[in-house]
Amino acid sequence: MFYEAQRSGPLSSTANRIPWRGSAGLKDGCDVGHDLTGGWYDAGDHVKFNFPMAYSVTTLAWGMISFRDGYVAAGEWNRAVSSIKWVTDYLIACHTAPNEFWAQVGDGHLDHSFWGPAHLITHNRPSYKVDSANPGSDVAGEAAAALASASIVFNTHGMTAYAAECLAHAKQLFNFANSFRGTYTGSVPASSFYNSWSGYNDEIAWAAAWIAKATGTASDISTAESLYSSMGMSSGGDYSWDDKKTGIQILMYEVTQKSSYKSTVSSNTNSLISNG
């Protein structure tokens, strides 16, 4: 229900059970000649910050993959599929060229001065992108992870063509993130809200790990393992929208079943507990 309340774009009764929400952000992207409607607003704000938005999709999809029976038993599987698809549609729309990704819609500071419902917004909602000249490996990598993880869910749900489309975009976004390395806040005004404190290495390795899980091919698994090692993903820490190292460790164990990843997770978790 929370994620339905955060939906931006054209809402219908089937797309939204929140009676006080209405269609909003219907001109998003018009400033740059693209249709960037859809996606989720950020908590109580009306900015679309794609970095934490994509992380939320990745995490939700992971839960759906791991605990599908629970979603089905609760009668929420179909709604959960619809929930993540609301954003994967948007992420695909934001990926307007192999090395171009619209990473944010809306100005955080301007938005914070407005107290009202999204459908009454009249101020400008500028769009910001990352590209080969202005890279954003963190946001592009997280979008790749979101689309790759969601592709597994969609395949499970019988949406094979759409799953293939998501995975194709995930692979392009991963290549973009890995080939043109840089932090997205160099060109997107998000540092006051979602600064990438951990850097972008974890998002690149995270994307590679999810693509490996989605495809299961030896070459993708090898790429993920190589990036895990070269980018130093074995250190501990909290799993969050900023830092995915712990998630990568668990995911790499799921993908490879190698005890070394399991031992790393166990050691780091015990350290967190003892230092808590």
ABEGO torsion letter per residue (X at the ends): XAAAAABBEBBBAAABABAABBBBGAABGAAAGBBABEEBBBEABABBBAAAAAAAAAAAAAAAAAAAAAAAAAGAAAAAAAAAAAAAAAAAAABABAABBBABBEBAAAAAABBEBAAABABBBBBBBBBAABBBAAAAAAAAAAAAAAAAAAAAAGBAAAAAAAAAAAAAAAAAAAABBEBAAAABBAAAABBBAAEAAAAAAAAAAAAAAAAGBAAAAAAAAAAAAAAGAABBEBBBAABAAAAAAAAAAAAAGBAAAAAAAAAAAAAAAAAX
